[in-house]
Amino acid sequence: MIFPPSFSFASPATLHFGRGQRHQTAALAAGYGASVLLVHGATAARADWLLSDLITAGLQVSTLSCSHEPDLPDLDAALTQIKGVNPDVVIALGGGSVMDFAKALSALIPCKGPAISYLEIVGDGRQLDHPPLPMIALPTTAGTGAEVTKNAVITVPDRAIKVSLRDPRMIPCCAIVDADLMQGAPKSVALASALDAVTQVIEPYLSTKATPMTDALCHAAIPVGLNALRNLVEQDAPEAWDQMAWVSTCGGLALANSGLGAVHGFAGVIGGRTNAPHGEICGTLLPAVLNSHLAKAQPQTDLSDRLHWVTAQIDTAFGGGRQNTGIAALTDWSRIMGLRGLGALGLSRSDYTKVASLSADASSMKGNPFVLSQSELEQILTAAD
């Protein structure tokens, strides 16, 4: 790429990566103060080890559960429930939904206004009145990279849309990425999360806002993620989980600094209408979006070179090295493994026109390498059905 005159790169103050790193969580939390808000997933027992560690360390702990992708009523209810708790640090243990919920809470607990006023699109996009509380993030899925990003995705049910609460200060202070917390996930979760992780290193690499820093992350991570997919989903292989955990973190760092593209532009709109899992939506859209890019890319351009390098990696991982076979092979393998098309995820063809129109204005679409017409957007949806 042509180096830009300048760029910025945001990341957590500290990233601890590798198996066993989770055991230092309590000691790290104690460095922020005596009071902890622990946000975990639907099954509280999965957080028992951490709760025990925190209590043993002499910390006062309040807990909240996040059982599904967070929505605005959840956020309002949680803020009311913990009013007066005043934690010194927020800890998130869970998948991307837990990460988003915890990031939103860490941002809004110090603020006085209603939650909706800080949301983009449906609210005022109001800036945070105060810095977010310190947050420690421990992801249990290898997918979203939300442990290193600066936004929280929130569903607004009465508008049937997903929007972001966004602030550069929302990046967790500390991310602890430990594959011991991820391995053994149900096959459907592993598949959707891993495809999301791969998508999130491909889209920033093709983004109009890519930088040398994000390129370095994505160029290294794309082949690793693609080649780990089979062993992770089919074999639950430890090495594949270690690799995908790294790919997911690279993707989170990349998207936080160079944006995404059409896959995620669609995903927020479709997720708001169907409540389908985010990773599954991304996984089923990725091949259709890549094929759309290939049809529009001009030869002998930087974008064309990038795009054909990406497709060559897919050819190697899924097409046996045969040129221009990998995208179809990835699609077939994903469906065999259980990935659903858009129709099975709950999106009716009668919704395509509206979804395409709304997706064109999504914030993630701003990084897409091409401006897509209404017709082209609908063609992508048809191909992903």
Secondary structure, 3 states (H helix, E strand, C coil): CCCCCCCCCCCCCEEEECCCHHHHHHHHHHCCCCEEEEEECCCHHHHHHHHHHHHHCCCEEEEEECCCCCEHHHHHHHHHHCCCCCCCEEEEEECHHHHHHHHHHHHHCCCCCCHHHHCCCCCCCCCCCCCCCCEEEEECCCCCCHHHCCEEEEEEHHHCEEEEEECHHHCCCEEEECHHHCCCCCHHHHHHHHHHHHHHHHHHHHCCCCCHHHHHHHHHHHHHHHHHHHHHHHHCCHHHHHHHHHHHHHHHHHHHHHCCCHHHHHHHHHHHHHCCCHHHHHHHHHHHHHHHHHHHCCCCCHHHHHHHHHHHHHHHHHCCCCCCCHHHHHHHHHHHCCCCCCCCCCCCHHHHHHHHHHHHCCHHHHHCCCCCCHHHHHHHHHHCC
